[in-house]
């Protein structure tokens, strides 16, 4: 019989993934607070290390765990999504007005293939 990997005990990866995803979502919609999230990430990492070394795995440990993964996700969302979206918005605003409108292209497509058209086979030879 195949048993689960952990017969008993905690499995923190699921909680970490949920917190990281929530942090990325919040960071993607943020307009600042990158330095604050980096500071929270550092403080919560140090707190996790100290609390683990002391063997205290209660509410403070869980709070530091959640704060660490939320801050990491927030930083990812802020730096990888929100900052780049702001740059794209700024570039779009600086573009001249005619380039923001749709371009209409009319005509007939001729000579699409430059050579022989591809051949299709209906049976597979094994």
Buried (B, 14 or more C-beta within 10 A) or exposed (E): EEEEEEEEEEEEEEBBEBBBBBBBBBBBEBEEBBEEBBEBBEBBBEBBEEBEEEEEEEEEBEBBBBBBBBBBBBBBBBBEBBBEEEEEEEEEEEEEEEEEEEEEEEEEEEEEEEEEEEEEEEEEEE
